[in-house]
């Protein structure tokens, strides 16, 4: 309930607003590191997928087809991104 009041600006003091702003600034400084970690994990899993499943022959009409495979790095990253969603 109080979070909604702070977000709307009702009954909040300047100190509370400054505290919220400082919290957002501190969290936003860590976001590039989190994004870099996600990119690094994608890279590692794409390379592992290429090593393990890169030689599997794609067959149209099956789960592993010309759009869904680990034969190239770009296709591996796209496949991982597609399955993440």
N, C-alpha and C positions, 0 to 999 in steps of 0.2 A: 504494500500500500504506500509506504513512504517513498519507494523508488519512483512510483508514478508521480508523486507530488514533486519530487526533485526534478524529474524529467520535464514536467509541465512548468516548473518554475514557481509553483505555489508553495508558500510557506518555507522557502529556502533562503538562507542567509548568503551573503556574498562569500563567506568562508566555505560553505557547502558547494557552491558553484565552482569556486577555485579548486577545491579538492577533486571534484569530478573532472575538471579540465586537466589537472595535473595527472590524474589516473589515466585518462585517455592518451595524453602525450607519452607517458611512460610505456603504455601498452603498444602504441604505434611505433615506438623505437624498436621493438622486438619483432615486428611483423616481417621485415626483410629476412631475418634469420630463420623464421619459420618457413617462409617461401623457399629459401635456399635449401633447407632440409628436405622439403617436399620434392624439389627438383632433383636433389641428390638421390633420394629414394627411387624416383622414377627412373633415373639413369641406371642405377644398380639393378633394378628389377628388369629393365629393358635388356641390358647386357646379359643377365642370367637367362632370361627368356630366349634370347637369340642363341645362346650356347646350348640350351636344353632342347628347344623346340624349333630351331632354325632350319633343320633339314626335313621337317615334316612337309610332305607334298600337299599343297592346297588343292581341294576338289570343290568345284562349284556345286552348290546345293547342300553342302555339309557345313558343320560348324567352323571348320578351318577352310576358308576359301581365299580368293585373291585379295579380299579386303580385310580378312581376319587372320593374320599370321605374324610370325616373328622373324621373317626372312631378312628384313632390313631394320636398321635402328629406328627410322622414322615410323615405319609400320608398327614396330613394337611399342613405341611411345604412344602412338594413337590408340592402339589396342588397350594398353593399360589405362589411358585416360577414359576411353569409352566404358570400360568395365568398372571404373571407379564411380561413375555416376549412377 
